[in-house]
Amino acid sequence: MDLRALCLDFAGAEETYPFSPEATVFKVRGKIFAIALLDATPPRINLKCEPALAEQLRADHRSITPGYHMNKRHWNTVLDDGSVPEQLMRDMVEDSYDLVVESLPKRMRDDLGWP
């Protein structure tokens, strides 16, 4: 799966490298919604998640673990090793983006065309 293209497909998404050239950070209006190691084998991505859902996803998929170097209650690390269904990966990235956007001021949300 092309994680970079998936993350950049959202309104206002930008790609940055504040930590290192290996860690791609995807932001919307300056707020992080994903951190990915795209050149790792397999690639991996940290995604924000509702706490109860995060626990359920970890229980259901061995390649989804508590967020590496993140708040383990609100973030998951997902290995893109083919074991997570593509639609679920897309849904998790979208959920992470939505969680960040919903915390933005209304004017910013409106500028993004977010309902």
Backbone bond lengths (Angstrom), bond angles and torsions (degrees), N, CA, C in turn:
res aa  C-N    CA-C-N  psi(-1)  N-CA   C-N-CA  omega(-1)  CA-C   N-CA-C  phi
1 M - - - 1.450 - - 1.525 108.54 -
2 D 1.294 116.78 142.96 1.458 121.81 178.82 1.526 108.51 -89.43
3 L 1.329 116.10 89.97 1.459 121.12 -176.70 1.523 111.57 -63.72
4 R 1.325 117.53 -37.01 1.468 120.85 179.61 1.533 109.91 -60.14
5 A 1.320 116.96 -51.40 1.465 120.97 -179.14 1.523 110.60 -61.59
6 L 1.318 116.95 -40.62 1.458 120.97 179.61 1.523 110.65 -60.40
7 C 1.326 117.58 -47.83 1.466 121.14 -178.69 1.524 112.26 -67.03
8 L 1.311 116.76 -37.70 1.462 120.01 -177.33 1.520 113.33 -79.22
9 D 1.316 116.92 -5.77 1.464 121.38 -178.77 1.531 112.65 -76.84
10 F 1.321 117.77 -10.13 1.460 121.55 -178.23 1.525 110.90 -88.61
11 A 1.329 115.63 145.90 1.461 121.76 -179.35 1.531 110.93 -56.01
12 G 1.321 116.57 128.92 1.457 121.78 176.62 1.510 115.26 78.15
13 A 1.336 118.31 1.79 1.466 120.74 -178.34 1.523 110.04 -70.14
14 E 1.322 115.66 140.97 1.457 121.56 176.02 1.527 109.76 -136.41
15 E 1.314 114.87 153.81 1.463 122.74 -179.25 1.523 108.17 -107.12
16 T 1.340 116.64 126.72 1.462 120.94 -179.83 1.531 109.46 -134.23
17 Y 1.330 115.34 168.65 1.472 121.72 -179.46 1.533 110.08 -135.74
18 P 1.338 118.64 60.65 1.463 119.86 -176.15 1.526 115.02 -74.14
19 F 1.327 118.14 -20.41 1.461 121.18 -174.63 1.517 113.03 -99.14
20 S 1.331 115.94 -45.89 1.470 121.42 179.79 1.523 107.73 -168.96
21 P 1.335 117.38 163.91 1.469 119.24 178.76 1.533 112.83 -65.40
22 E 1.338 117.75 -18.73 1.461 121.36 -178.34 1.522 112.64 -84.85
23 A 1.331 116.72 -24.65 1.471 120.74 -175.21 1.530 109.87 -101.18
24 T 1.307 115.63 107.97 1.460 121.52 178.51 1.523 108.48 -87.13
25 V 1.322 115.61 124.11 1.460 121.66 -178.67 1.521 108.36 -110.20
26 F 1.317 115.51 123.12 1.460 121.59 178.52 1.525 108.29 -102.16
27 K 1.329 115.51 127.82 1.457 121.86 -176.66 1.522 110.11 -127.95
28 V 1.316 113.58 158.31 1.458 121.42 169.03 1.523 105.85 -131.68
29 R 1.323 116.34 122.88 1.473 123.54 -177.83 1.534 110.99 50.22
30 G 1.346 115.49 41.00 1.457 121.40 175.52 1.513 115.78 83.55
31 K 1.324 118.07 -1.21 1.466 122.26 -179.09 1.525 109.97 -107.26
32 I 1.322 116.56 134.13 1.465 122.71 -177.86 1.527 110.92 -73.26
33 F 1.338 115.64 130.58 1.469 119.30 171.15 1.523 111.65 -119.42
34 A 1.337 118.07 -11.43 1.474 120.52 176.69 1.524 109.34 -160.00
35 I 1.325 114.89 144.31 1.467 122.45 172.43 1.517 106.10 -128.87
36 A 1.324 116.36 124.78 1.467 119.57 -174.08 1.514 112.20 -128.47
37 L 1.317 114.42 144.46 1.469 122.34 167.45 1.525 105.20 -105.75
38 L 1.313 115.36 87.77 1.461 121.58 -171.67 1.518 113.09 -73.31
39 D 1.341 117.56 -26.09 1.462 120.62 -178.52 1.525 112.99 -94.78
40 A 1.323 116.96 0.58 1.465 120.75 177.30 1.526 109.03 -70.92
41 T 1.329 115.36 161.65 1.462 120.22 177.50 1.527 108.06 -121.77
42 P 1.324 118.32 106.92 1.460 127.86 -6.07 1.524 110.73 -78.01
43 P 1.340 117.08 162.03 1.466 119.15 175.33 1.527 109.53 -59.29
44 R 1.326 115.67 152.98 1.468 120.32 178.11 1.515 109.29 -139.74
45 I 1.331 115.14 153.54 1.455 120.09 -176.56 1.524 109.41 -142.99
46 N 1.322 116.30 136.63 1.457 122.52 173.56 1.514 107.85 -94.22
47 L 1.338 116.11 130.73 1.456 121.59 -177.68 1.519 110.86 -133.20
48 K 1.313 116.02 139.52 1.458 121.98 176.06 1.534 108.42 -70.74
49 C 1.336 115.97 147.54 1.455 119.61 -175.69 1.525 109.97 -156.18
50 E 1.326 117.27 147.86 1.460 121.24 172.59 1.537 107.51 -60.10
51 P 1.328 119.04 135.59 1.470 121.28 -174.45 1.533 115.48 -52.86
52 A 1.314 118.93 -46.63 1.469 120.02 -178.03 1.521 111.01 -66.17
53 L 1.323 117.04 -40.33 1.458 120.79 177.66 1.524 110.83 -66.82
54 A 1.330 116.57 -38.61 1.469 120.62 178.99 1.528 110.27 -57.18
55 E 1.317 116.29 -45.91 1.470 120.35 179.40 1.522 111.59 -63.76
56 Q 1.333 116.85 -41.78 1.465 120.57 -179.64 1.535 110.74 -64.38
57 L 1.330 116.93 -43.53 1.471 120.51 179.21 1.525 111.02 -61.72
58 R 1.321 116.64 -40.32 1.475 120.66 178.54 1.525 110.86 -64.22
59 A 1.330 116.63 -38.23 1.466 120.90 179.72 1.526 111.38 -68.70
60 D 1.322 116.91 -33.05 1.464 121.93 -175.49 1.528 114.61 -87.26
61 H 1.355 117.34 -22.28 1.476 120.71 -173.43 1.523 109.80 -136.23
62 R 1.318 116.33 119.40 1.467 120.16 -178.86 1.523 112.78 -65.88
63 S 1.326 118.39 -21.30 1.463 121.10 -178.95 1.536 112.35 -89.96
64 I 1.337 117.15 7.24 1.461 121.86 173.41 1.521 107.31 -114.23
65 T 1.331 115.46 119.21 1.457 122.03 -174.73 1.529 109.42 -129.85
66 P 1.345 117.08 167.87 1.466 118.63 176.07 1.526 110.68 -56.01
67 G 1.323 116.98 144.91 1.467 122.58 -174.49 1.517 113.51 -57.31
68 Y 1.312 115.69 121.51 1.466 122.64 179.04 1.522 109.39 -67.06
69 H 1.330 116.93 123.78 1.471 123.88 -179.00 1.528 112.79 59.87
70 M 1.327 116.98 26.29 1.466 121.22 -178.87 1.532 108.29 -130.91
71 N 1.333 116.54 173.00 1.457 121.29 173.77 1.531 107.02 -65.80
72 K 1.306 116.60 110.93 1.474 121.97 -172.19 1.532 112.50 -65.75
73 R 1.307 117.88 -18.21 1.462 121.26 178.62 1.524 110.92 -77.25
74 H 1.333 117.22 -32.46 1.462 121.69 -172.45 1.527 115.09 -112.89
75 W 1.316 118.34 -3.03 1.467 121.01 -176.77 1.521 110.99 -132.81
76 N 1.315 115.94 143.01 1.469 123.53 172.77 1.520 109.02 -118.23
77 T 1.325 115.21 150.12 1.460 121.56 167.65 1.523 106.30 -105.56
78 V 1.333 115.49 129.75 1.459 121.16 -177.65 1.525 108.57 -119.19
79 L 1.335 116.23 122.57 1.470 120.94 174.00 1.520 107.63 -82.04
80 D 1.321 116.11 128.68 1.465 120.75 177.60 1.534 107.84 -89.74
81 D 1.343 114.53 67.60 1.463 120.86 -175.87 1.527 112.59 -102.94
82 G 1.344 116.28 8.84 1.459 120.67 179.47 1.519 113.79 91.23
83 S 1.335 117.89 -8.29 1.464 119.36 -177.44 1.532 112.37 -84.81
84 V 1.311 117.49 -19.24 1.464 121.45 176.87 1.527 107.60 -93.50
85 P 1.335 118.16 124.69 1.462 119.65 179.50 1.529 111.61 -55.47
86 E 1.333 115.46 142.17 1.462 121.13 -176.46 1.526 112.01 -55.92
87 Q 1.337 117.68 -41.77 1.465 119.83 -179.56 1.522 111.21 -64.93
88 L 1.324 117.37 -37.07 1.457 120.21 177.69 1.528 109.86 -65.02
89 M 1.330 117.66 -41.74 1.466 121.19 177.87 1.532 109.45 -59.67
90 R 1.318 116.67 -46.32 1.471 120.95 178.86 1.534 110.39 -60.21
91 D 1.321 116.66 -43.92 1.463 121.28 179.84 1.529 111.34 -63.13
92 M 1.323 117.82 -40.53 1.462 121.00 -179.49 1.529 111.26 -66.34
93 V 1.340 117.34 -40.24 1.463 120.48 177.83 1.530 109.36 -65.46
94 E 1.318 116.99 -43.99 1.465 120.67 179.11 1.532 111.19 -62.83
95 D 1.328 117.17 -42.07 1.469 120.79 178.55 1.528 110.65 -61.69
96 S 1.332 117.01 -41.93 1.457 121.14 179.23 1.529 110.48 -61.86
97 Y 1.320 116.22 -46.96 1.467 121.66 177.21 1.530 109.91 -58.67
98 D 1.337 117.15 -48.16 1.465 121.33 -178.23 1.527 112.22 -61.63
99 L 1.329 117.59 -40.12 1.463 120.48 178.81 1.520 111.19 -61.29
100 V 1.321 116.67 -38.67 1.461 120.46 179.29 1.529 110.37 -72.43
101 V 1.321 116.81 -46.41 1.472 119.96 -178.14 1.522 111.26 -62.86
102 E 1.327 117.81 -38.96 1.466 118.54 -177.84 1.524 112.18 -66.28
103 S 1.339 117.99 -17.60 1.460 121.19 177.91 1.537 112.43 -87.88
104 L 1.335 117.01 -6.95 1.464 121.11 -179.82 1.530 110.24 -78.45
105 P 1.329 116.77 157.81 1.468 119.82 174.92 1.534 110.87 -58.78
106 K 1.321 115.94 151.07 1.462 121.56 -176.69 1.524 112.74 -53.63
107 R 1.307 117.68 -41.27 1.467 121.05 -179.29 1.532 110.86 -59.86
108 M 1.322 116.78 -42.38 1.475 120.44 178.27 1.526 110.69 -66.17
109 R 1.331 116.28 -42.75 1.471 119.84 178.12 1.523 109.91 -59.75
110 D 1.336 115.96 -44.42 1.467 120.66 179.03 1.528 110.87 -61.85
111 D 1.328 117.73 -41.66 1.477 121.43 178.86 1.519 111.71 -60.66
112 L 1.331 115.71 -31.11 1.464 120.58 179.94 1.538 112.07 -82.88
113 G 1.334 116.16 -8.98 1.466 119.34 -177.20 1.510 112.08 75.13
114 W 1.325 116.12 22.69 1.461 121.33 -177.71 1.519 109.72 -84.21
115 P 1.334 118.47 131.62 1.477 120.43 -176.64 1.520 113.00 -67.09
